[in-house]
Amino acid sequence: MKVRTPLSRGWTLRLNTDRGTPEGAPPGLAGTTVPAQVPGCVHTDLMAAGLLADPYLDRNESEAAWVGRADWAYATDLPRRDNTFERAELVFDGLDTVAAVHAAGSLLGRTRNMHRSYRFDVTDLLEAGPAPLEVVFTSAYTEAETVRAALGTRPNSYPEPFNYIRKMACSFGWDWGPTLVTAGVWREARIEQWSTARLAEVRPRVTVDGDGSGFVEITVDLDRTTTGRDRPLRLAAAVGDVSSEVAVAPGEDTVTLAVRVPDAALWWPRGYGDQPLYGCTVVLTGEDDGRVLDAWERRIGFRTIEVDTSADAHGSAFTLVVNGTPIFARGVNWIPDDVFPTRVTDDRYRTRLTQAAEAGVDLVRVWGGGIYEDRAFYDVCDELGLMVWQDFLFACAAYPEEQPLRSEIEAEARENVARLMPHPSLILWNGNNENLWGFADWDWEQALAGDSWGEGYYLGLLPRVVAQTDPTRPYWAGSPWSGSWDHEPNDPDHGTAHSWEVWNRRDHSDYLTTVPRFVAEFGWQAPPTLATLERALSERPLNADSPGMLHHQKAEDGNGKLNRGLDPHFATPADFDTWHYLTQLNQARAVAAGVEHWRSHWPRCAGTVLWQLNDCWPVTSWAAIDGDARLKPLYFEMRRLYADRLLTIQERDGDLVIAGCNQGPAPWSTSVTVRRVDADGTVLASAEVALKAMERSVALERLPDSVTQFGDTRREFLVADADADADADADADADAGPDAGPEAGPGTGGLRAVHFACADREFAYADASYDVRIAEEGENGAVVTVTATGLVRDLLLQADRLDAGARTDRGRVTLLPGESTSWQVTGWSQPDADAARAALFCVNSGAGRE
């Protein structure tokens, strides 16, 4: 049987000075050899050797720029081959990016694509014994600039030349990421030895028949040795406990066999059912002797997926339909979890994706400026029921369609479609991020002057690859995309839309002016947690516009937009702590404004995909989880917004209504208590509103005039409370838990919605008053309980201010006089009531008021 020997030890790294030494390189580095990790990259190896300061700290990123301009050489020794095998091959699952591979003094080949694997025959080279291996990397800048010079300049949203090379685009910086252009052996390297034949590629097409049977059509490509071409072979496939075999004639290289699984258990997105996975194996044997030559194994799942794009009175839909069930997608955008992807371990994938699932997420969009993630990412999504929307890797630029890029892009697409198609979580192939939109609306067409820009990829090559290789999944040409050139690509009434006028130019209240069919990107910035800032920045005191803070703010005029976003709502912050709290609060409120509005319009709006779940380094950004993996207030807000049951006060035709958004599997009948309350906590009017939302639906009920007729909007506001669990299957809301959301009522399982008719800066808040109690739990935790003695608006406990390692279980909450709420804090070694009080912030503690 084929033997795999990983090449993970004995590697060294040196600066290759054949083309000179780049400006900024430390003196004396030429000729220095340091240990190297494979998989790994140059930056992490140099840091480990003490030759490069951590570029995530302070402004060290600027001092590391030379690394991406340099050429590098990795070296190790290949083992002697085992002569009992007919062939020995050197395999790289990923080389980043432009490399020449030499073994025993011979050039094996050259590479120019980070997103492909490579295989070289080294049978003869390893005949006599161990042989030296050297992989020489040319700077990605050198390659990209050479291609640009040959093909001509194309429009680009950023100044770096990432659209001329098949490499992780955000290596070149983004409006949330540093410019750290990597090189290295970034995925596994190994020697494979085999005889007769091997499985070159296995492509399982998984469908569900009308009678409930699962059907797996498995296409297998074989690679044979010279002697193996004349041998008959046998392929056996098994799915669960059902198997099938087929004879393979001499010389036959592509074979298809099928397995039918009666009464197949269906894979569902989380919240809609279970995620049964079936082991799928393919075994290649010799026909004459039955000896196993090679084997392949994955897990698959049975489900159907389609996109409903039917026309209606509002335009044309974009609704994901899984197993015949329309889904309101509760999504997040995923960027690489580290600028150095080799640092993202299997455990880190599981942690981050579990955090997403625990926040109510059921869809993760893998954004087109990153990478096709490791198998471990998709395995976890399979298990957790997280639908994966997979972008092909094109983002925010015009991409030339000429050589050498075109053939690389086709090979990359075919390999990755085949690699990822076993995963049931993968539900959509998407052609690009914002490039069709860019051509139509960002003045690209005139600048291109007839040059190619990528349309042939998105509307020709890529849908053809998907149709040929993986026709069981839908393909969508881009995000945003309206479905055809009949409409603007970012037309909210058709297909997918990105909502970036809000944040870039408009207040988040403008979310309420449109109802897109599917919001594939939207978001609002905020700084990371204080502990993350204090680790990343040495400057003291911290200021919003200090040099280090501004260096870790990559968005164009990012701080200006943060401050302009505060202006309609809050007075100018008096100090950094207030600014930090208000910007984080405004991020949570902005996202809430959008999601509550759009969810209340289901099924017209069929999904929201928040930009973004995660960060790749410590930075001010749109993320819910910051670059040190700490949860921002937005994370807890997302948990409320994406819970199966959401209570919100909305406007319809000039009237205020209570909306009960129920994405759960059971009807939700509850009585909503609605109160109009004065700033001092006095209840001015009250009403009970019966609300019944059927499963996977939204119920709207007009609020009575008695509670909506404000006397003074600067003193009065509405509070609506309901029981999330009324008429509910207990399991259906297990993910929400007690006091699930920032606006949750003080009782277990309660949902709360609040409505203020004027800005906080105009509201006549009394100073916040509350009592704080601490109850220690175990050796490293406590419960912080706050009891309000007056109105407390958007009270937030920032756990990292208690201890850099502390975590809490919830975000902001609004309390009326006499109400209490508690935060469970872990990782807090010395609980203290005064420290807890200092870590509590709310709007009417003075923050953001005139």
C-alpha positions in Angstrom: 0.0 0.0 0.0 1.1 3.6 -0.6 3.3 4.9 2.2 3.4 8.6 3.2 6.4 10.0 5.0 5.9 13.6 6.2 8.9 16.0 5.7 8.5 18.0 8.9 11.9 17.9 10.5 15.4 19.1 9.7 14.5 22.1 7.7 16.6 25.3 7.6 16.0 28.8 6.2 18.4 31.3 4.7 18.1 34.6 3.0 18.8 34.0 -0.7 21.0 36.9 -1.9 21.3 35.9 -5.6 19.2 39.0 -6.5 20.7 41.1 -3.7 19.6 42.0 -0.2 16.4 44.1 0.2 16.6 47.5 1.9 15.8 47.2 5.6 17.2 43.6 6.1 19.4 43.3 9.3 23.1 43.6 8.6 24.8 40.2 8.7 21.7 38.2 7.9 23.1 37.1 4.6 24.8 33.7 5.1 22.9 33.1 8.3 21.0 29.8 8.5 18.2 29.3 11.0 16.0 26.4 11.9 12.7 26.4 10.0 9.3 24.9 10.7 7.4 23.1 8.0 4.6 23.8 7.6 5.4 27.4 8.4 6.5 30.7 6.9 9.5 33.0 6.9 8.1 35.5 9.3 7.4 33.0 12.1 10.8 31.3 11.6 12.6 34.6 11.8 10.7 35.5 15.0 11.5 32.1 16.5 15.2 32.8 15.8 15.1 36.2 17.4 15.7 38.0 14.1 12.3 39.7 13.7 10.3 41.6 16.2 6.6 40.5 16.5 5.0 42.5 13.7 1.7 42.4 15.5 3.0 44.7 18.3 3.3 48.5 18.2 4.4 49.6 14.7 6.8 46.6 14.1 4.8 45.8 11.0 6.6 48.6 9.2 10.0 47.3 10.2 9.1 43.8 8.8 8.3 45.1 5.3 11.7 44.0 3.9 10.8 40.3 4.6 8.2 40.3 1.8 10.7 41.9 -0.6 13.4 39.2 0.0 14.0 35.9 -1.6 14.3 32.9 0.7 15.6 29.3 0.5 14.3 26.3 2.6 16.5 23.2 2.7 16.4 19.7 4.1 17.4 16.1 3.1 15.1 13.7 1.4 15.3 10.1 2.6 16.5 7.2 0.5 13.7 5.5 -1.3 12.4 2.1 -0.5 13.2 0.0 -3.5 10.3 -2.3 -2.9 8.1 0.5 -4.4 8.1 1.4 -8.0 7.7 5.1 -7.6 8.7 7.8 -5.1 7.1 11.3 -5.3 7.8 14.5 -3.5 4.4 16.1 -2.7 3.7 19.7 -1.4 0.1 20.4 -0.4 1.0 24.1 -0.5 3.9 26.3 -1.4 3.7 30.1 -0.8 4.0 31.1 -3.6 6.7 31.5 -6.3 9.2 28.7 -5.9 11.8 26.7 -7.7 12.2 23.1 -6.3 15.6 21.5 -6.5 16.5 17.9 -5.4 19.9 16.3 -5.7 21.0 19.3 -7.7 18.2 18.9 -10.3 15.4 21.4 -10.9 12.2 19.5 -10.4 9.8 22.4 -11.3 8.6 25.8 -10.6 5.4 27.0 -8.8 3.4 30.2 -8.8 0.2 29.4 -6.9 -0.3 29.3 -3.2 -3.7 27.6 -3.6 -2.6 24.4 -5.4 -0.7 21.3 -4.5 2.4 20.0 -6.4 3.8 16.6 -7.1 7.3 15.7 -8.4 8.7 12.3 -9.4 11.9 11.7 -7.4 12.2 8.0 -7.9 15.6 8.0 -9.7 17.0 10.9 -7.6 16.6 8.9 -4.3 17.9 5.6 -5.7 21.4 6.0 -4.3 20.5 7.4 -0.9 19.4 10.6 0.9 19.4 13.7 -1.4 19.4 17.4 -0.6 16.2 19.3 -1.2 16.0 23.1 -1.6 13.0 25.2 -2.2 13.9 28.7 -3.3 11.2 31.3 -3.0 11.1 34.4 -5.1 9.4 37.4 -3.5 5.7 37.5 -4.3 6.2 41.2 -5.1 8.8 40.4 -7.8 6.4 38.0 -9.5 3.3 40.2 -9.2 5.1 43.3 -10.5 6.5 41.3 -13.4 3.1 40.1 -14.4 1.6 43.6 -14.0 4.3 45.0 -16.3 3.6 42.3 -18.9 -0.2 42.5 -18.8 -0.8 46.1 -17.9 -2.3 47.8 -14.8 -5.8 46.9 -13.7 -8.0 48.7 -11.1 -7.5 47.7 -7.5 -9.1 48.9 -4.3 -5.7 48.8 -2.6 -2.3 49.9 -3.7 -0.7 46.4 -3.5 -0.4 44.1 -6.6 -2.3 41.1 -5.2 -4.5 40.7 -8.3 -1.4 39.6 -10.4 -0.5 36.6 -8.3 -2.4 33.6 -7.0 -1.7 34.2 -3.3 -3.7 35.0 -0.3 -4.7 38.6 -1.2 -4.9 39.9 2.4 -1.1 39.1 2.8 -0.8 42.4 1.0 -2.8 44.2 3.6 -6.5 45.1 3.8 -8.7 47.6 5.7 -8.5 45.3 8.7 -5.1 43.6 8.1 -1.4 44.2 8.1 0.9 44.1 5.1 3.0 41.0 5.8 3.8 39.3 2.5 4.7 35.7 3.4 6.7 32.9 1.8 7.2 29.3 2.9 6.2 25.7 2.8 2.8 26.5 4.2 1.1 23.1 4.0 2.4 19.5 4.5 5.4 18.3 2.5 5.9 14.6 2.2 7.3 11.7 0.3 4.8 9.2 -1.2 6.0 5.8 -2.3 3.7 3.4 -4.2 3.5 0.7 -6.9 1.2 -0.2 -9.7 -1.4 2.6 -9.2 -2.7 5.2 -6.8 -5.8 7.2 -6.3 -5.0 10.6 -8.0 -8.4 12.2 -7.2 -11.7 11.1 -5.8 -14.8 13.1 -6.5 -18.1 12.0 -4.7 -21.3 13.6 -6.0 -23.8 13.2 -3.2 -27.6 13.5 -3.9 -30.9 12.5 -2.4 -33.5 10.7 -4.5 -37.2 11.3 -4.3 -37.7 8.0 -2.4 -35.3 9.2 0.4 -32.4 7.1 -0.8 -29.0 8.7 -0.7 -27.0 8.3 -3.9 -23.2 8.7 -4.1 -21.7 8.7 -7.6 -17.9 8.5 -7.1 -15.6 9.4 -9.9 -12.0 8.2 -9.4 -8.9 9.3 -11.4 -6.0 6.9 -11.3 -2.3 7.4 -11.7 -0.4 4.3 -12.9 3.2 3.3 -13.1 4.6 2.0 -16.4 4.2 -1.6 -15.4 0.9 -0.9 -13.7 -0.7 0.3 -17.0 -1.3 -3.3 -18.1 -2.7 -4.6 -14.9 -6.4 -5.1 -14.1 -7.5 -3.4 -10.9 -10.5 -3.3 -8.6 -12.2 -0.4 -6.9 -14.4 -0.8 -3.9 -16.5 2.0 -2.3 -18.4 2.0 0.9 -20.8 4.5 2.4 -21.7 3.5 5.9 -22.4 -0.2 5.7 -23.4 -0.2 2.0 -20.7 -1.0 -0.5 -20.1 -1.3 -4.3 -17.2 -2.7 -6.4 -16.2 -2.4 -10.0 -13.4 -3.9 -12.1 -10.9 -1.5 -13.7 -9.6 -2.6 -17.1 -5.9 -2.4 -18.0 -5.0 1.2 -19.1 -8.3 2.6 -17.7 -7.5 5.8 -15.7 -11.0 7.2 -14.9 -13.7 5.1 -13.3 -17.1 5.8 -11.8 -18.9 3.7 -9.3 -22.1 4.3 -7.3 -23.5 3.5 -3.9 -27.1 3.8 -2.9 -28.0 4.2 0.8 -31.7 3.4 1.5 -33.5 5.8 3.8 -30.5 8.0 4.2 -30.6 10.3 7.3 -30.5 13.9 6.2 -27.8 16.4 7.2 -29.4 19.7 8.3 -28.1 23.2 9.2 -27.9 23.7 13.0 -31.2 24.5 14.4 -33.1 22.6 11.7 -32.2 19.0 12.5 -29.2 16.7 13.1 -25.9 16.4 11.3 -25.5 12.7 10.6 -22.3 11.9 8.8 -21.5 8.8 6.8 -18.0 7.4 6.4 -17.1 7.2 2.7 -14.2 5.0 1.7 -12.6 4.1 -1.6 -10.1 1.3 -1.8 -7.9 0.4 -4.8 -6.6 -3.2 -5.1 -5.0 -5.4 -7.6 -7.5 -7.6 -9.4 -5.1 -10.6 -9.5 -3.7 -10.6 -6.0 -6.2 -8.4 -4.0 -3.4 -6.4 -2.5 -4.4 -2.9 -1.3 -2.7 -0.3 -3.3 -4.2 2.9 -2.0 -7.2 4.1 0.0 -9.2 7.3 0.5 -11.6 8.2 3.3 -13.8 11.2 4.1 -17.2 11.8 5.8 -20.2 12.9 3.7 -23.7 13.9 4.4 -26.9 13.7 2.5 -28.9 16.8 1.8 -30.3 18.9 -1.0 -29.4 22.5 -1.6 -30.8 25.0 -4.0 -31.1 28.8 -4.2 -34.5 30.2 -4.8 -34.1 33.2 -7.2 -37.8 33.5 -8.2 -39.3 36.8 -9.1 -41.9 38.4 -6.9 -43.5 41.8 -6.2 -40.3 43.0 -4.5 -37.8 41.9 -7.2 -36.0 38.6 -7.3 -35.2 36.4 -4.3 -32.1 34.9 -2.9 -33.1 32.2 -0.5 -31.2 29.2 0.5 -33.4 26.1 0.5 -32.0 23.0 2.3 -33.8 19.7 2.1 -36.8 21.6 0.7 -36.9 24.0 3.7 -36.3 27.8 3.1 -33.7 29.1 5.5 -33.2 32.6 6.9 -29.4 32.5 7.0 -27.8 33.8 10.2 -24.3 34.3 8.9 -20.9 35.7 9.5 -18.0 36.4 7.1 -14.8 34.5 7.8 -11.3 35.9 7.1 -8.1 34.0 7.7 -7.8 33.7 11.5 -4.1 34.7 11.4 -2.1 36.5 8.8 0.3 33.6 9.2 -2.2 30.8 8.4 0.1 28.0 9.6 -0.5 29.1 13.1 -4.2 28.2 12.8 -4.4 24.7 14.3 -7.2 22.2 14.2 -8.1 23.2 17.8 -8.2 26.9 16.9 -10.6 26.2 14.0 -12.8 24.2 16.4 -12.7 26.9 19.0 -13.6 29.7 16.6 -16.3 27.9 14.8 -17.8 26.6 18.1 -17.9 30.2 19.2 -19.8 31.0 16.0 -22.3 28.2 16.6 -22.8 29.2 20.2 -23.7 32.7 19.0 -26.5 31.3 16.8 -24.7 31.4 13.5 -25.7 28.8 10.9 -23.7 30.1 7.9 -20.0 31.0 7.5 -18.9 32.7 4.3 -15.3 32.0 3.5 -14.3 35.4 2.0 -12.5 35.6 -1.4 -9.4 37.5 -0.3 -8.2 34.7 2.0 -7.5 31.0 1.4 -9.4 27.8 0.8 -9.2 26.7 4.4 -7.8 23.5 5.8 -9.9 20.3 5.8 -10.2 20.7 9.6 -12.3 23.9 9.1 -14.8 22.1 6.9 -14.9 19.0 9.1 -15.9 21.1 12.1 -18.6 22.9 10.0 -19.9 19.5 9.0 -20.2 18.5 12.6 -21.7 21.7 13.9 -24.2 22.2 11.1 -22.6 25.4 9.9 -23.4 26.0 6.2 -20.3 27.1 4.3 -20.6 29.7 1.5 -17.2 29.4 -0.3 -15.9 32.2 -2.3 -13.4 31.5 -5.1 -10.4 33.6 -4.3 -10.9 36.9 -6.0 -11.6 40.2 -4.1 -11.9 43.9 -4.7 -9.8 44.1 -7.9 -9.8 43.6 -11.6 -8.1 40.3 -12.4 -6.4 39.7 -15.8 -7.6 36.8 -17.8 -4.5 36.2 -19.8 -1.6 33.8 -19.1 0.1 33.0 -16.8 -2.9 33.6 -14.6 -5.7 31.9 -16.5 -4.3 28.3 -16.5 -3.3 28.7 -12.8 -6.8 29.8 -11.9 -8.5 26.9 -13.8 -6.1 24.3 -12.2 -6.7 25.9 -8.7 -10.5 25.9 -9.1 -10.6 22.3 -10.3 -8.4 21.0 -7.5 -10.2 22.9 -4.7 -13.7 22.1 -5.9 -12.8 18.4 -6.0 -11.0 18.7 -2.6 -14.0 20.3 -0.8 -17.0 18.7 -2.5 -17.3 15.8 0.1 -18.3 18.2 2.8 -22.1 18.5 3.3 -21.6 21.8 5.0 -20.5 23.4 1.8 -23.7 24.8 0.2 -22.6 27.5 -2.3 -19.8 28.3 -4.6 -19.4 32.1 -5.1 -17.4 33.5 -8.0 -15.8 36.6 -6.3 -16.1 39.4 -3.7 -17.2 42.8 -5.1 -15.5 42.5 -8.5 -18.7 42.6 -10.6 -19.9 45.5 -8.5 -16.5 47.2 -8.9 -16.7 47.0 -12.7 -20.2 48.5 -12.7 -20.0 51.1 -10.1 -16.4 51.9 -9.2 -15.3 53.5 -12.5 -13.3 50.5 -13.6 -14.8 50.2 -17.1 -13.2 53.4 -18.4 -9.9 52.7 -16.7 -9.7 49.2 -18.2 -10.1 50.5 -21.7 -11.2 47.1 -23.0 -8.7 45.0 -21.0 -9.9 41.8 -19.4 -10.9 42.1 -15.7 -12.3 38.8 -14.6 -15.8 38.6 -16.1 -14.7 35.6 -18.1 -13.8 33.8 -14.8 -17.0 34.6 -13.0 -19.5 34.1 -15.8 -17.6 31.5 -17.8 -14.8 29.5 -16.4 -15.9 29.0 -12.8 -19.5 28.0 -13.4 -18.2 25.6 -16.0 -15.8 24.0 -13.5 -18.5 23.7 -10.9 -21.0 22.2 -13.4 -18.4 19.7 -14.6 -17.0 18.7 -11.2 -19.6 19.5 -8.5 -23.1 20.0 -10.1 -24.8 19.1 -6.8 -24.2 22.6 -5.5 -25.4 26.0 -6.8 -23.0 28.5 -8.2 -23.5 32.3 -7.8 -21.3 34.6 -9.9 -20.4 37.1 -7.2 -21.2 38.9 -4.0 -22.9 41.2 -4.5 -24.7 40.1 -7.6 -28.2 40.7 -8.8 -28.3 37.5 -11.0 -27.7 39.2 -14.4 -26.5 42.4 -16.0 -30.2 43.4 -16.2 -29.8 45.1 -12.8 -26.9 46.8 -11.0 -24.8 44.1 -9.3 -25.6 45.6 -5.8 -29.3 46.2 -6.4 -30.8 45.3 -3.0 -34.0 44.1 -4.7 -32.2 41.4 -6.6 -29.9 38.6 -5.4 -27.2 39.4 -2.8 -26.3 42.9 -1.6 -23.5 44.5 0.4 -24.5 47.4 2.6 -21.6 49.7 3.0 -23.1 53.2 2.6 -24.0 52.7 6.2 -20.7 52.9 8.1 -18.8 54.6 5.2 -21.1 57.6 4.8 -24.3 57.1 6.7 -25.6 56.5 10.2 -26.8 53.0 11.1 -30.3 54.3 11.3 -30.2 54.2 7.5 -30.4 50.4 7.6 -34.1 50.9 8.2 -34.6 52.4 4.8 -34.1 49.3 2.7 -35.0 45.6 2.7 -32.4 43.7 0.7 -33.2 40.2 -0.4 -30.0 38.9 1.1 -27.4 41.0 3.0 -24.1 39.2 2.3 -22.0 41.9 3.9 -22.7 44.7 6.4 -21.0 45.9 9.6 -19.7 48.5 11.9 -16.3 49.0 13.4 -15.1 49.1 17.0 -11.7 48.8 18.7 -10.7 45.5 20.2 -10.9 44.8 24.0 -8.7 46.9 26.3 -6.6 43.9 27.3 -5.8 43.2 23.6 -4.8 46.9 23.0 -2.6 46.9 26.1 -0.8 43.8 25.0 -0.3 45.0 21.4 0.6 48.6 22.2 3.3 49.8 24.6 2.4 53.5 24.4 0.8 54.9 27.6 -1.6 56.4 28.0 -3.7 54.9 25.3 -5.5 57.5 23.1 -7.9 57.0 20.2 -5.6 58.9 17.9 -2.2 57.9 19.3 0.4 56.6 16.7 0.0 53.0 17.8 -3.8 53.1 17.8 -3.8 54.7 14.3 -1.3 52.1 13.0 -3.7 49.4 14.2 -6.6 51.1 12.4 -6.3 50.1 8.7 -9.6 51.5 7.3 -9.5 54.7 5.3 -10.4 57.5 7.8 -11.5 54.7 10.2 -11.3 56.7 13.4 -13.1 59.6 11.6 -15.9 57.3 10.7 -16.0 55.9 14.3 -16.3 59.4 15.7 -18.8 60.6 13.1 -20.8 57.4 13.9 -21.0 58.5 17.6 -22.1 62.1 16.8 -25.8 61.5 16.1 -26.2 59.5 19.3 -23.7 60.6 22.0 -21.9 63.7 23.2 -18.1 63.8 22.5 -16.4 61.3 24.8 -14.4 63.0 27.5 -11.7 60.3 27.8 -10.3 57.2 26.2 -12.3 54.8 28.4 -15.5 56.4 27.5 -14.6 56.5 23.8 -13.7 52.8 23.9 -17.0 51.9 25.6 -19.2 54.0 23.3 -17.5 52.8 20.1 -18.0 49.2 21.1 -21.6 49.9 22.1 -22.2 51.7 18.9 -20.9 48.7 16.9 -23.4 46.4 18.8 -26.3 48.8 18.3 -25.5 49.3 14.6 -25.6 45.6 13.9 -28.7 45.3 16.0 -30.5 48.0 14.0 -29.8 46.1 10.8 -30.5 42.5 11.9 -33.7 43.3 13.8 -35.1 45.2 10.9 -34.1 42.6 8.2 -35.2 39.6 10.3 -38.6 41.2 10.8 -39.0 41.3 7.0 -38.5 37.5 6.5 -39.2 35.9 4.0 -38.6 39.0 1.8 -35.1 39.3 3.3 -33.6 35.8 3.6 -30.3 36.3 5.4 -27.7 38.5 7.0 -24.0 37.7 6.9 -22.2 40.0 9.4 -18.9 41.4 8.4 -17.0 39.9 10.3 -16.6 37.1 12.8 -12.9 37.1 13.4 -9.7 39.1 13.2 -6.3 38.1 12.0 -4.2 40.3 14.3 -4.9 43.0 17.0 -6.8 45.7 15.2 -9.7 48.1 15.2 -12.2 46.3 12.9 -15.7 45.1 12.2 -15.0 41.8 14.0 -17.0 40.2 16.9 -14.0 38.3 18.2 -10.8 40.4 18.3 -7.3 39.4 17.3 -6.4 38.0 20.7 -9.6 35.9 20.6 -11.4 38.0 23.1 -15.1 38.5 22.7 -16.2 42.0 21.9 -19.7 43.2 23.0 -20.8 42.6 19.4 -20.4 38.9 20.0 -23.0 38.8 22.7 -25.2 41.1 20.7 -25.0 38.6 17.8 -26.0 35.8 20.2 -29.2 37.7 20.9 -29.9 38.7 17.3 -29.3 35.2 15.9 -31.2 33.3 18.6 -34.2 31.4 17.3 -36.5 33.8 19.0 -36.0 37.6 18.7 -38.3 40.3 20.1 -38.0 43.8 18.5 -39.9 47.0 18.1 -40.2 48.1 14.5 -42.1 50.7 12.5 -44.6 49.8 9.8 -46.5 52.4 7.8 -45.9 55.0 10.5 -47.0 52.8 13.4 -44.9 51.0 16.0 -45.3 47.3 16.0 -43.9 44.4 18.1 -42.2 41.8 15.9 -41.7 38.3 17.1 -39.1 36.6 14.8 -39.3 32.8 15.3 -36.8 30.7 13.4 -37.4 27.8 15.8 -39.1 24.5 14.8 -42.2 25.1 17.0 -44.8 27.8 17.2 -44.2 30.7 19.7 -47.2 32.0 21.5 -46.5 34.6 24.2 -47.9 37.6 25.9 -45.7 40.7 25.5 -45.8 43.2 28.3 -45.2 46.7 26.8 -44.6 49.6 29.1 -44.0 53.3 28.4 -41.5 54.4 31.1 -40.2 57.7 32.3 -36.5 58.5 32.7 -36.9 58.1 36.4 -38.3 54.6 36.1 -41.9 55.4 36.6 -44.3 53.3 34.4 -46.6 55.8 32.6 -48.6 53.2 30.6 -48.8 49.5 30.1 -50.4 47.0 27.8 -50.4 43.3 27.1 -50.0 42.2 23.5 -50.7 38.6 22.4 -48.1 37.4 19.9 -48.1 34.2 18.0 -45.4 33.4 15.5 -45.6 30.1 13.7 -42.5 28.1 13.2 -39.9 29.7 10.9 -42.0 32.8 10.6 -42.5 36.4 11.9 -45.5 37.8 13.7 -46.2 41.5 13.7 -48.7 43.2 16.1 -49.4 46.9 16.3 -48.8 48.5 19.6 -51.7 50.2 21.3 -51.9 54.0 21.2 -52.0 54.0 25.0 -48.3 53.1 25.1 -47.0 54.7 21.9 -48.4 58.2 22.4 -45.3 59.8 24.0 -45.7 62.9 26.1 -42.0 63.9 26.0 -39.7 61.8 23.8 -36.7 63.2 25.7 -38.0 61.5 28.9 -40.0 58.5 27.8 -39.2 55.2 26.2 -40.7 51.8 25.6 -39.8 48.4 27.1 -41.3 45.2 25.8 -40.8 41.9 27.7 -41.8 38.4 26.6 -41.1 34.8 27.5 -38.8 33.2 24.9 -39.8 29.7 25.9 -43.6 30.0 25.7 -45.0 27.0 23.6 -41.4 26.1 22.8 -39.7 22.7 22.6 -37.1 23.0 25.3 -34.4 21.7 23.0 -35.2 24.3 20.4 -33.9 27.1 22.6 -31.0 25.3 24.2 -28.5 27.4 22.4 -30.0 30.6 23.8 -29.8 29.8 27.5 -31.1 32.1 30.3 -30.9 35.8 29.8 -29.6 35.1 26.3 -29.3 38.6 25.0 -28.0 42.1 25.9 -31.6 43.3 25.9 -32.9 40.1 27.7 -35.3 40.7 30.5 -34.0 40.0 34.0 -35.8 36.7 34.3 -34.6 33.4 33.0 -35.6 32.9 29.4 -36.8 36.5 29.0 -36.6 38.6 25.9 -36.6 42.4 26.1 -36.8 45.0 23.4 -36.4 48.7 24.1 -37.3 51.7 22.0 -36.0 55.3 22.5 -37.5 57.9 20.2 -34.6 60.3 20.6 -30.8 60.1 20.7 -29.0 59.3 24.0 -27.3 62.7 24.0 -30.8 64.3 24.1 -32.5 62.0 26.6 -33.0 63.2 30.1 -31.2 60.4 31.9 -30.8 60.5 35.6 -27.3 59.4 36.7 -27.1 55.6 36.8 -27.5 54.1 40.2 -27.0 50.4 41.1 -25.6 48.1 43.7 -22.9 45.6 42.9 -22.4 42.3 44.7 -19.7 39.6 44.2 -20.0 36.0 44.9 -16.9 34.0 44.4 -17.1 30.6 42.6 -14.3 28.2 42.8 -10.7 29.3 42.7 -10.8 31.4 39.5 -14.2 32.9 39.0 -17.1 34.9 40.4 -20.6 36.0 39.8 -21.1 39.8 39.5 -24.7 40.8 40.3 -26.0 44.3 39.7 -29.3 45.6 41.1 -30.6 48.8 39.6 -32.0 51.5 41.8 -32.8 53.7 38.8 -32.8 53.3 35.0 -29.5 51.8 33.8 -29.1 51.9 30.0 -26.8 49.5 28.2 -24.8 48.3 31.2 -21.7 46.4 30.1 -19.2 44.5 32.2 -15.8 44.4 30.4 -14.3 41.3 31.9 -10.8 41.9 30.5 -10.6 45.0 32.7 -10.8 42.7 35.7 -8.1 40.4 34.5 -6.5 40.0 31.0 -7.5 36.3 31.1 -11.1 36.9 32.4 -14.2 36.0 30.3 -17.8 36.7 30.9 -21.0 35.1 29.6 -23.0 38.1 28.4 -22.9 41.6 27.0 -25.0 44.7 27.5 -28.3 44.9 29.4 -30.8 47.6 30.2 -32.3 47.5 33.6 -35.3 49.2 35.2 -35.4 50.2 38.9 -35.4 47.1 41.1 -34.2 44.7 38.4 -31.1 42.6 38.7 -28.8 40.8 36.4 -25.7 38.7 36.8 -22.5 38.1 34.9 -20.6 34.9 35.3 -16.9 35.7 35.2 -14.2 33.1 34.8 -10.4 33.6 34.8 -10.6 36.2 37.6 -8.1 35.3 40.3 -8.9 38.0 42.8 -12.6 39.0 42.7 -13.3 42.4 44.1 -16.4 44.5 44.2 -14.6 47.8 43.6 -12.8 46.3 40.6 -16.1 45.1 39.2 -17.7 48.5 39.6 -14.8 50.1 37.8 -15.2 47.6 34.9 -19.0 48.4 34.5 -20.0 51.1 32.0 -23.4 52.3 31.0 -24.7 55.2 28.9 -26.2 57.1 31.8 -23.1 56.9 34.0 -22.1 60.1 32.2 -20.9 58.4 29.0 -22.1 60.1 25.9 -24.5 62.7 27.5 -24.5 66.4 27.2 
